[in-house]
Amino acid sequence: MTLKLSLYNQCLDILNSRLEVIQNAINDIQNALETETKSSVGDKHETGRAMLQIEREKTGQQLAEIQKQLELLNKINPELKQNSIALGSLVFTSKSNYFLGVSVGELKVGNETFYAISMATPMAKVLVSKSIGDILMFRGQEITITKIL
């Protein structure tokens, strides 16, 4: 398995794990709403239902965000070699290594560390369209692009 494919699969696993957690939370909230019975203290009952509705909306938004990230990840072909940095690029620099796709944080392959970042991050915006050997400034640091996969 290639390095890029390994990172891609790690991102996919993380997103699928997050998706499962959110779907379980939504199911739990739905069950709580269905089993919530009218008590003699009506206001308390209504407050409980309102809180569950708010929680359901919040988890619904999280679900939509994870689904958007999965759609974006699915647009990446991990076998594609690129000469300039774009979505799906694996970028090695003089400071850190980046996988441009979705923001899931730090990933490890062997003893190497990579940061999975989205195209919306400040670092990705600086890297896009650059090539091997390009030197860029980011937050006062000079960074050289050493390799792109």
N, C-alpha and C positions, 0 to 999 in steps of 0.2 A: 504494500500500500504506500502511495506517495505521501510525502509530508503534508502537502496541501489537502489531500483527501482525508488524512487523519484529523487535521484541524477542522475541516468541514464537518466530518462525522461527530466530532466533539461538540461543535456548535449545535448540530441537529439534536444530539442527545440531551444537551442542556435545555434547549427550547422545548423538546417533547416532555421532559421532566417538569418544567414550569407549567406546560399546558395541562398535564395530568393533575398537578396540585390545584390549579385554578378550576378545572372542571369538577374536581372533588369538592372544592369550597362552594361552587355554585349549586351542586347537588345537595350539600348539607344545608345551605340557606333555603333552598326550595323545600326541602323536607321540613325544616323548622317553620316555614311559612304555612305549610299545609297542616301541620300538627298544632299550630298555635290556636288555642280555643278561646272563645270569649269568656272572660272571667267576670266576677261581680264588680271588679274594679275596672271599668271600661277604659278610663284614661291610660291606665298602666298597659292594658292590652294594646291599645292603639299606638302607644309609644314604642312598644316592643316590635310591632309590625312595621312601623315607620323605620326603625333602626335596621331591621332586616331588609327592607326595600332599598335603603341607602347602601347597605353592604352588597346587595345583589347588583346594583348599578355599578358600584366600584369594581367588583370582580368581573362584571361584563366588559368594562373598559379594559381591564387587564387582559382578558381573553382576546379581545379585538386586537390589542397591541401585539400579543404573542403570535396570533394568526398572521398579522402583517409581517412580522419578522420571519416567520416560516415561509411565507410567499416570497419574500426577498431572498432568503437563503436558497430557495428552490430555483431562482434565476441564475445562480452561480454554477458554472461548469468547472468542477475542481481539476479537470484534466487539461483545461485550456492554459496555454502558455501565453504570457503577455509581455510586450516590450515596454509599454508604458503603464503606469499605475491606474487601475480602474477597479470597479466592483469585482470582487473575487481574487484580487491580487494578494500574493504573499510577499511582503516587503521586508527586506533585511536592511537595516540602517546601522550607522556607527553607534547609535545609542540603544535602540530596541528593535524588536521584530514585530510586524503587524500583519494580521489577516483582515482584509477589508471586506466586511459583509454585514454582520450584526454585532451589536454590543453585548457580549456575554462575559467580558473580562479576561482574566489571565488564563492561558491554556499552556499545558506542558506536553512536549513530545520528547521522550528521552530526558536529557538534561538541559534541553533548550526551552526557553520561555517565549511565548508569543502573546500578543494582546489582540483579541478579537474586537474590532471597533466598527461602528457603523459609518456610512459615508457622511453622516451629519456631524460627526465629531470634528473639532478644530484640527486635530492632527490629520485626519483623512482629507480634509479640505486643502491642507497644505501639500499633501502627498500626491493628490490626483493629477494625472497627466505628466508626472515627472518620470525620468528614466534613470537607468544605472549611471552612476557617476555624478548625478546632479547634487548640488549642495544647496541646502535651504536653511533658513533661520526659523526656529520655533521657540517662542518664549525665551529669547535671549541665548539660545544654544544653537551652534552650528551642527547640522546633521547631514551626513553623506549617505546617499542611497547606494548600497553595495551590491544588492542582488534583488531580482524580481522573478517570482515564479507565478 
